Amino acid sequence: MKQQARRLLNNKNVKGLLPREVYVLSVVAFFVALGYGMIIPAIPLFAKTFQVNNAQIGAIISAFALARFAMGLPAGKLIDLFGERRVQTTGLFLVALSSFAAGMAQSYWQLLLFRALGGIGSVMFSVSASSLLMRSVDDSIRGRAQSTYNGGFLIGGIAGPAVGGLLSLISLRVPFFVYAFTLLCGAFVTSFFLSEKRLGRSIKNKQDPQDRIDLKDALKSYPYVAAMAIAFLSNWVLFGLRNSILPLFAKEHLGASNTTLGLGFTVAAVVQGIALVYVGKFSDFRGRKFALMIGSFTLLSGVATIIISSHWWYYFLAMVFFGIGGAFEGTAASAVVGDLFGGKGGRVIALFQMAGDFGNIISPVLLGWLVDAHSYRPAFIATAAVFSLTLLLSAKMPETRKSK
């Protein structure tokens, strides 16, 4: 009876039951996001101690994102060769080592180099974790699995900055050391709880080459290309508009205080966390297409709210829309890729993530240029016009969830 019960618990196809891999990966995501959130307030302040200008400080932040983007496909190839669990553990160790080294940096150029190395390890972790998550579940529970995983990131991301701010009072180097420790915790959880010895061989560490999806074949799939475009445009709104120029607009034109700005991001995170509880189940029962259409409409409503805004409370309303829309888009777009390929192809997963990363990289620059060349509202209107394409992409997408 015990063996039969154990097999039941390890069976990823049991209806409505999330396998252990999902919870383990969510815990690892929490540790990663917690540590990353700790160093976010410290990076510009620590870089400033090397007597550099604002552009050089921005380069440190960009170096991490650019390294992630540049190494996406190579990380996918490593997964195809060595398997997700080994690549994930190695990536976490690399980010931990680079973070510790960044805390020990004695010059600006050392800090820049170590943050770039951290970006390489980061993409190794994120692609391998997404691939394993997609391979661990079938499409009847994939939305709930993705929501649980995203929730781990979100909770860590909420707690991280508060903890990092307190640690910075001790020293601006301390958050980097604690970040390294949280990453080591994540690496330990990965290597110990995701081992074949503990999970069995239901999810083999290394994929069979004949089962692997080639990138050229994946690019022939409209839902895959559409999911990449939606990921790019969603990050355009959430990172380029919301995180980059919206706080400046709210302060300069809506009279929002620094406290109001921070509270708005907290509201968005809390709303997104609450939405994630329901979005995964909604995606599993109503389908990815419907979830993507709701997410696109909600994010577009957030942008429209900012366009017509005339008071600081519009800012809060927009942040609510962004929180809900981000939960729908992030969960459903990843679930589409999982439905199509089941994580069978590291470079396929990597390219999907690179599309989102590209939105993070390019949108703050382009929107900043639009604001400088014209003003805030033309930048918001341009964003709304471009992002409205996601409604068309979602409407044309065939449903990828096959189970009922």
C-alpha positions as CSV (number, residue, x, y, z in Angstrom):
1,M,0.0,0.0,0.0
2,K,2.8,2.4,0.9
3,Q,4.6,1.8,-2.5
4,Q,1.3,2.3,-4.3
5,A,0.6,5.5,-2.5
6,R,4.2,6.7,-3.3
7,R,3.7,6.0,-7.0
8,L,0.4,7.9,-6.9
9,L,2.1,10.9,-5.4
10,N,4.9,10.8,-7.9
11,N,2.6,10.4,-10.9
12,K,2.4,13.7,-12.6
13,N,-0.7,12.8,-14.5
14,V,-2.9,12.5,-11.4
15,K,-5.8,14.9,-12.1
16,G,-5.4,18.2,-10.3
17,L,-2.3,17.1,-8.3
18,L,0.8,19.2,-8.8
19,P,4.0,17.0,-8.7
20,R,6.7,17.7,-6.2
21,E,9.0,19.3,-8.9
22,V,6.6,22.3,-9.1
23,Y,6.9,23.0,-5.4
24,V,10.6,22.5,-5.3
25,L,11.1,24.8,-8.3
26,S,8.8,27.4,-6.6
27,V,11.0,27.3,-3.4
28,V,14.1,27.8,-5.5
29,A,12.4,30.7,-7.3
30,F,11.6,32.3,-4.0
31,F,15.3,32.1,-2.9
32,V,16.5,33.6,-6.2
33,A,13.9,36.5,-6.2
34,L,14.5,37.2,-2.5
35,G,18.2,37.6,-3.0
36,Y,17.8,39.6,-6.2
37,G,15.4,41.9,-4.5
38,M,17.9,42.5,-1.8
39,I,20.6,43.9,-4.1
40,I,18.3,46.1,-6.2
41,P,18.4,49.1,-3.8
42,A,22.1,48.5,-3.2
43,I,23.5,48.4,-6.7
44,P,23.2,52.1,-7.7
45,L,24.4,53.2,-4.2
46,F,27.3,50.8,-4.2
47,A,28.3,51.7,-7.7
48,K,28.2,55.4,-6.8
49,T,31.0,54.8,-4.2
50,F,33.3,54.3,-7.2
51,Q,32.8,57.9,-8.2
52,V,31.0,57.1,-11.5
53,N,28.2,58.9,-13.4
54,N,24.6,57.9,-13.8
55,A,25.2,56.4,-17.3
56,Q,27.9,54.1,-15.8
57,I,25.5,53.0,-13.1
58,G,22.9,52.2,-15.7
59,A,25.5,50.1,-17.5
60,I,25.9,47.9,-14.5
61,I,22.1,47.2,-14.5
62,S,22.1,46.7,-18.3
63,A,25.1,44.4,-18.2
64,F,23.1,41.8,-16.3
65,A,20.2,41.9,-18.7
66,L,22.4,41.9,-21.8
67,A,24.4,38.9,-20.6
68,R,21.1,37.1,-20.0
69,F,19.9,37.9,-23.5
70,A,23.2,37.0,-25.2
71,M,23.6,33.7,-23.4
72,G,20.0,32.5,-23.8
73,L,20.5,30.1,-26.7
74,P,23.9,28.7,-25.4
75,A,22.1,28.0,-22.1
76,G,19.4,26.2,-24.0
77,K,22.1,24.1,-25.8
78,L,23.6,23.2,-22.5
79,I,20.3,21.9,-21.3
80,D,20.0,19.7,-24.4
81,L,23.4,18.3,-23.7
82,F,23.4,17.9,-19.9
83,G,19.8,18.2,-18.6
84,E,18.0,20.8,-16.7
85,R,19.0,19.8,-13.1
86,R,22.7,20.0,-13.7
87,V,22.5,23.3,-15.6
88,Q,20.2,24.8,-13.0
89,T,22.5,23.9,-10.2
90,T,25.6,25.2,-12.1
91,G,23.8,28.4,-13.0
92,L,22.8,29.1,-9.4
93,F,26.4,28.4,-8.2
94,L,27.7,30.8,-10.9
95,V,25.4,33.6,-9.8
96,A,26.3,33.0,-6.2
97,L,30.0,33.2,-6.9
98,S,29.6,36.3,-9.0
99,S,27.4,38.0,-6.4
100,F,30.0,37.3,-3.7
101,A,32.7,38.6,-5.9
102,A,30.6,41.7,-6.7
103,G,30.4,42.4,-2.9
104,M,34.2,42.2,-2.8
105,A,34.7,44.5,-5.9
106,Q,37.3,47.1,-5.5
107,S,36.6,49.0,-8.7
108,Y,33.7,49.9,-11.0
109,W,35.0,47.6,-13.7
110,Q,35.2,44.7,-11.4
111,L,31.6,45.3,-10.3
112,L,30.5,45.6,-14.0
113,L,32.2,42.3,-14.9
114,F,30.9,40.3,-12.0
115,R,27.3,41.5,-12.6
116,A,27.6,40.4,-16.3
117,L,28.8,37.0,-15.1
118,G,25.8,36.8,-12.9
119,G,23.5,37.4,-15.9
120,I,25.0,34.2,-17.5
121,G,24.3,32.1,-14.5
122,S,20.8,33.7,-14.2
123,V,19.7,32.6,-17.7
124,M,21.1,29.1,-17.1
125,F,18.8,28.9,-14.0
126,S,15.7,30.4,-15.6
127,V,15.7,28.5,-18.8
128,S,16.4,25.1,-17.1
129,A,13.8,25.7,-14.4
130,S,11.2,26.6,-17.0
131,S,12.1,23.6,-19.1
132,L,11.8,21.2,-16.2
133,L,8.6,22.8,-15.0
134,M,7.0,22.3,-18.5
135,R,8.2,18.7,-18.6
136,S,6.9,17.9,-15.1
137,V,3.2,18.5,-15.8
138,D,0.6,17.9,-18.5
139,D,-1.6,20.5,-19.9
140,S,-4.5,19.8,-17.5
141,I,-2.5,21.4,-14.6
142,R,0.1,23.4,-16.4
143,G,-1.5,26.8,-15.7
144,R,-1.6,26.1,-12.0
145,A,2.0,24.9,-12.0
146,Q,3.1,28.1,-13.8
147,S,1.1,30.2,-11.4
148,T,2.7,28.5,-8.4
149,Y,6.1,28.9,-9.8
150,N,5.5,32.6,-10.6
151,G,4.1,33.1,-7.1
152,G,7.5,31.9,-5.6
153,F,9.2,34.7,-7.6
154,L,6.6,37.3,-6.6
155,I,6.8,36.6,-2.9
156,G,10.6,36.7,-2.9
157,G,10.5,39.9,-5.0
158,I,8.2,41.6,-2.5
159,A,10.3,40.6,0.6
160,G,13.7,41.2,-1.0
161,P,13.9,45.0,-1.2
162,A,12.7,45.5,2.3
163,V,15.3,43.1,3.7
164,G,18.0,44.5,1.4
165,G,17.3,48.1,2.6
166,L,17.9,47.0,6.2
167,L,21.1,45.1,5.2
168,S,22.4,48.2,3.4
169,L,22.3,50.1,6.7
170,I,25.1,47.7,7.9
171,S,27.1,48.0,4.6
172,L,26.3,48.3,0.9
173,R,28.4,45.1,0.4
174,V,26.3,43.0,2.8
175,P,23.3,42.5,0.5
176,F,25.5,40.9,-2.2
177,F,26.9,38.4,0.4
178,V,23.4,37.5,1.6
179,Y,22.3,37.2,-2.0
180,A,25.1,34.7,-2.6
181,F,23.8,32.7,0.4
182,T,20.2,32.6,-0.8
183,L,21.5,31.4,-4.1
184,L,23.5,28.6,-2.4
185,C,20.3,27.7,-0.6
186,G,18.5,27.4,-4.0
187,A,21.4,25.3,-5.4
188,F,21.1,23.0,-2.4
189,V,17.4,22.6,-2.8
190,T,17.8,21.9,-6.5
191,S,20.6,19.3,-6.2
192,F,19.0,17.6,-3.1
193,F,15.3,17.6,-3.8
194,L,15.4,17.4,-7.6
195,S,17.8,14.5,-7.7
196,E,16.6,11.3,-9.5
197,K,17.2,9.4,-6.2
198,R,14.4,11.4,-4.6
199,L,12.1,11.9,-7.5
200,G,12.6,8.7,-9.3
201,R,13.1,8.6,-13.1
202,S,9.7,9.8,-14.1
203,I,11.4,12.9,-15.4
204,K,14.7,11.9,-16.8
205,N,17.5,14.3,-16.2
206,K,18.6,14.3,-19.9
207,Q,16.1,14.3,-22.8
208,D,16.2,11.8,-25.5
209,P,17.6,13.5,-28.7
210,Q,14.8,12.0,-30.8
211,D,12.2,13.6,-28.6
212,R,13.9,17.1,-28.7
213,I,12.1,19.9,-30.6
214,D,14.4,21.8,-33.0
215,L,14.2,25.5,-33.0
216,K,13.6,25.8,-36.7
217,D,10.5,23.5,-36.3
218,A,9.2,25.5,-33.3
219,L,9.4,28.8,-35.3
220,K,6.9,27.3,-37.8
221,S,4.3,27.2,-35.1
222,Y,2.1,30.3,-35.0
223,P,1.1,29.9,-31.3
224,Y,4.8,29.8,-30.3
225,V,5.7,32.9,-32.3
226,A,2.6,34.7,-31.0
227,A,3.6,33.7,-27.4
228,M,7.0,35.2,-27.9
229,A,5.5,38.4,-29.3
230,I,3.1,38.7,-26.3
231,A,6.0,38.1,-23.9
232,F,8.0,40.9,-25.6
233,L,5.1,43.4,-25.6
234,S,4.0,42.5,-22.0
235,N,7.5,43.2,-20.7
236,W,7.4,46.4,-22.8
237,V,4.5,47.6,-20.7
238,L,5.5,46.1,-17.3
239,F,9.2,47.0,-17.4
240,G,9.5,49.7,-19.9
241,L,6.4,51.7,-19.1
242,R,5.5,50.7,-15.5
243,N,8.9,50.4,-14.0
244,S,10.8,53.1,-16.0
245,I,8.8,56.2,-17.0
246,L,5.5,55.8,-15.1
247,P,7.0,56.7,-11.7
248,L,8.5,59.9,-13.1
249,F,5.2,60.8,-14.8
250,A,3.2,60.2,-11.6
251,K,5.6,62.3,-9.6
252,E,5.9,65.2,-12.1
253,H,2.4,65.4,-13.5
254,L,0.1,63.7,-11.0
255,G,1.6,65.0,-7.8
256,A,2.4,61.6,-6.4
257,S,4.9,61.4,-3.5
258,N,7.7,59.0,-3.1
259,T,5.6,57.1,-0.6
260,T,2.7,56.9,-3.0
261,L,5.0,55.6,-5.8
262,G,6.3,52.8,-3.5
263,L,2.9,52.0,-2.3
264,G,1.7,51.7,-5.9
265,F,4.3,49.0,-6.7
266,T,3.3,47.2,-3.5
267,V,-0.4,47.3,-4.5
268,A,0.5,45.9,-7.9
269,A,2.5,43.0,-6.4
270,V,-0.2,42.1,-3.9
271,V,-2.9,42.2,-6.6
272,Q,-0.8,40.1,-8.8
273,G,-0.2,37.6,-6.0
274,I,-3.9,37.3,-5.4
275,A,-4.6,37.0,-9.1
276,L,-2.1,34.2,-9.5
277,V,-4.1,32.0,-7.1
278,Y,-7.0,32.0,-9.6
279,V,-5.3,32.6,-13.0
280,G,-3.6,29.2,-13.2
281,K,-6.9,27.4,-12.6
282,F,-8.7,29.7,-14.9
283,S,-6.2,29.0,-17.7
284,D,-6.5,25.2,-17.1
285,F,-10.3,25.2,-17.3
286,R,-11.1,28.0,-19.7
287,G,-8.0,27.7,-21.9
288,R,-4.9,29.7,-22.7
289,K,-6.4,31.8,-25.5
290,F,-9.1,33.2,-23.3
291,A,-6.6,33.9,-20.5
292,L,-4.3,35.7,-22.9
293,M,-7.2,37.9,-24.3
294,I,-8.2,38.9,-20.7
295,G,-4.5,39.6,-19.8
296,S,-4.1,41.7,-23.0
297,F,-7.3,43.7,-22.4
298,T,-6.4,44.3,-18.8
299,L,-2.9,45.6,-19.5
300,L,-4.2,47.8,-22.3
301,S,-6.8,49.1,-19.8
302,G,-3.9,50.0,-17.5
303,V,-2.1,52.0,-20.2
304,A,-5.4,53.7,-21.2
305,T,-5.9,54.7,-17.5
306,I,-2.5,56.4,-17.5
307,I,-3.2,58.2,-20.8
308,I,-6.4,59.9,-19.4
309,S,-5.0,60.3,-15.9
310,S,-5.3,63.6,-14.1
311,H,-4.9,62.7,-10.4
312,W,-2.6,60.5,-8.4
313,W,-5.4,57.9,-7.8
314,Y,-5.3,57.0,-11.5
315,Y,-1.8,55.8,-10.8
316,F,-3.1,53.3,-8.3
317,L,-5.9,52.1,-10.6
318,A,-3.4,51.6,-13.4
319,M,-1.1,49.6,-11.1
320,V,-4.0,47.3,-10.2
321,F,-4.6,46.7,-13.9
322,F,-0.9,46.0,-14.4
323,G,-0.9,43.5,-11.5
324,I,-3.9,41.5,-12.8
325,G,-2.8,41.7,-16.5
326,G,0.7,40.6,-15.7
327,A,-0.5,37.5,-13.8
328,F,-2.7,36.5,-16.8
329,E,-0.1,37.2,-19.5
330,G,2.9,35.6,-17.7
331,T,1.0,32.4,-16.8
332,A,-0.8,31.9,-20.1
333,A,2.0,32.6,-22.5
334,S,4.4,30.2,-20.7
335,A,1.6,27.6,-20.6
336,V,1.2,27.9,-24.4
337,V,4.8,27.1,-24.9
338,G,4.6,24.2,-22.5
339,D,1.4,22.8,-24.2
340,L,3.2,23.0,-27.6
341,F,6.5,21.4,-26.7
342,G,6.4,20.1,-23.1
343,G,9.8,21.6,-22.4
344,K,11.4,19.3,-25.0
345,G,14.0,21.6,-26.4
346,G,16.2,23.9,-24.3
347,R,16.8,26.4,-27.1
348,V,13.0,26.6,-27.7
349,I,12.5,27.6,-24.1
350,A,15.5,29.9,-24.2
351,L,14.3,31.9,-27.3
352,F,10.9,32.4,-25.6
353,Q,12.5,33.9,-22.6
354,M,14.9,36.0,-24.7
355,A,11.8,37.6,-26.3
356,G,10.7,38.8,-22.9
357,D,14.3,39.9,-22.0
358,F,14.5,41.9,-25.2
359,G,11.4,43.8,-24.2
360,N,13.1,44.6,-20.9
361,I,16.2,45.8,-22.6
362,I,14.8,47.9,-25.5
363,S,11.6,49.4,-24.0
364,P,13.1,51.7,-21.3
365,V,15.5,53.1,-23.9
366,L,12.8,53.7,-26.6
367,L,10.2,55.1,-24.2
368,G,12.8,57.3,-22.6
369,W,13.7,58.7,-26.0
370,L,10.0,59.3,-26.8
371,V,9.6,61.2,-23.5
372,D,12.7,63.3,-24.2
373,A,11.7,64.0,-27.8
374,H,8.0,64.7,-27.2
375,S,6.4,64.1,-23.8
376,Y,5.0,61.4,-21.6
377,R,1.5,61.0,-23.1
378,P,2.8,60.3,-26.7
379,A,5.0,57.6,-25.2
380,F,1.9,56.1,-23.5
381,I,-0.2,56.4,-26.7
382,A,2.6,54.7,-28.7
383,T,2.7,51.9,-26.1
384,A,-1.1,51.4,-26.3
385,A,-1.0,51.3,-30.1
386,V,1.8,48.7,-30.2
387,F,0.5,46.6,-27.3
388,S,-3.0,46.4,-28.9
389,L,-1.4,43.9,-31.3
390,T,-1.6,41.3,-28.5
391,L,-5.4,41.3,-28.7
392,L,-5.1,40.4,-32.4
393,L,-2.4,37.8,-31.7
394,S,-4.5,36.2,-28.9
395,A,-7.7,36.2,-31.0
396,K,-6.0,34.4,-33.9
397,M,-4.3,31.8,-31.7
398,P,-5.8,28.3,-31.7
399,E,-6.3,26.8,-28.3
400,T,-3.2,24.8,-27.2
401,R,-4.7,23.1,-24.1
402,K,-6.0,19.7,-25.3
403,S,-7.2,18.1,-22.1
404,K,-10.7,18.8,-20.8
